[in-house]
Amino acid sequence: MKRELSELKPQLVVASSKTQDMFREIEEETVKVEAASAQVRSDEKVANLQAAAAEELKRECEAELAQAIPILEGNVQDTLLPFLQLFSISRWLWFK
């Protein structure tokens, strides 16, 4: 049994070394991931602020449009309808 343990000791040393290397690698990657996560959180805050500003602008535009459409429709009826009626009358007179 001691002989088997003695034979396996070099393999244990190699495995231990590989494990330590993997832990170092994981720690390095963790630092990189944390930095990237912080950047993503920062970008997310900026994007949320921009989205809120865009939403506010959209609401303002929709409110102005809601006021402008009835005015436009009223002007079209007041100006275009008499013109079309005049056009129809003059066309009928021309056919006679």
Buried (B, 14 or more C-beta within 10 A) or exposed (E): EEEEEEEEEEEEEEEEEEEEEEEEEEEEEEEEEEEEEEEEEEEEEEEEEEEEEEEEEEEEEEEEEEEEEEEEEEEEEEEEEEEEEEEEEEEEEEEE
